[in-house]
Amino acid sequence: MPEAAHAATAAHRGSGGSAGRRCAPRGPRAPSRSRGRAALAAAAARSTPFTRAPRSRELGLRRIVRQRRSAVDFDGKTELAFDDFARLLHATSHGPVAGLPWRPNVHLALFVHRVRGLAPGLYLHARDADERPLLQAACEKPFAWERVEMGAAGPELWRLAAGDQRATARALSCHQEIAADSAFSLGMLARFEPTLQEHGAWFYPRLFWECGAIGQSLYLEAEAAGVRATGIGCFFDEPVHAALGLASTRYRSLYHFTVGGPVEDGRLQTWPAYPARA
């Protein structure tokens, strides 16, 4: 491996993807999982319930940006409409994300749990369509690679495997329920070694910038769809690679994300953003 790619790979293992293995679980937790979820449920009962927002065409950007929050838990039952799911995928390659001055290097492995009209399963969205055959070649597992009908202008989506992915998604994200109780969760797969060979190790942080831009677009589109999202910084990168059959360093998992029906935590207060400008 060239020096630049070797240096960035070492940094990734020391501080990036492997950092997920050292991170504490999200937020304060009770000693046992059942007691922790019971405490959240009791707190939610005392709080103002999350109100599903109107559709995006009825909301202005100002309101969406100001109400945008990170979900702390999901209800395990809210379904996402297929059109909203397609709109979220579309947003990961259009709008502000498209302003990045390079071709897309980050692609999405999706664990779909509750999307109306789309069977639960493992899916892949290549944000650069030319990269899809290379992703398929890099995945050494015998996946189905079935094209999903998304409409003439819809994003390209491929079904790798059908079936319940909740246990897998939870385990890969440090056993956090937020990866399984949502409508879908995803891992962001960066075109890793070839990108560093082309640009040098200095480009490594920019792969995370791209992940961040994708995440922020998903946050806003989730709010517009009346659901909520959150990033998942704690995940096991090597098991993610193993689950997808990625044996080489051409693609590496850099970040995870999840979208679904939120459960409000009554221990947290939410005040209006910029009330003087409302």
C-alpha positions, 0 to 999 in steps of 0.5 A: 500500500502506498505511503499516503494510503498506509498513513490514512489507514493507520489513522482510520484504525487508530481514531476513525472507524475503530473509535466506534469500538471505544466509544461509550453507548449514546447517552446516560443508560441505566445499569440494565437495558430493560430498566433503561428503556422503562425509564425512558418510557416513563419519562416520555409519558410525562413529556409532550409527545412528538407531533408528526410534522406536515409534509415538506411542501407545507413547511418552510426551510426556516422552520425545518432547520429550527426544529431539527433535533437528534433523536435519542430513541425510536418507537420501533413501530413508525413506518416511513412512506416509500416516497419519503424514503426515496426523497431521503435517498435523493437528498444524499446526492442533490442539493447542498451535498452536490456542492462538494468539489469532487465526485461522490466517494461515500455510498450507503449500505441500508438496513431497511426495517419499516418502509411501506412498499419496500420489503425489509432487507439489506440494500445498497445505494451507490451515490455514483452509479459508475461505482456500483459495479466496483462495489458489487465486485468488492462484496465477496458475499453471494448477494442477490443484487436485485434492482429496486424499481424507484421510478424514472427519476428515482435514486438507484437502489439495489437489494442485496438480501431480503429479510429482517435486518434488525438484529444485524443492524443493532449488533453492528452499531454497538448493540444500540436499539436505535439502529433497529427500532428506526424505519431504517439505518445505514452505514456510510461506505467510503471509497477509501484506498483508491481515493487516498492513492489519488489525492494523498492522506490529506484527503482523509478528513474530507471523506468525513466531511462528505459523510457529514454533508450526507448526514445533515441532508438526511436530518433535514429531510427526515424533519420534513417527512415528519420523522427524526434522525440521528447519527451513530458514532459507535459502530464496529467497523470490521464486523460491518466489512465482514457482513458486506464481504468487503475483504480489501481496503477499497471501501471502508465504513466511516459513519452510521445513521438512522431515521425513524419515529422518535420517542421524546425523553421527558428529562430533556427540555426543548426551547424555541430556537431564536424566539425573537426572530420567530 
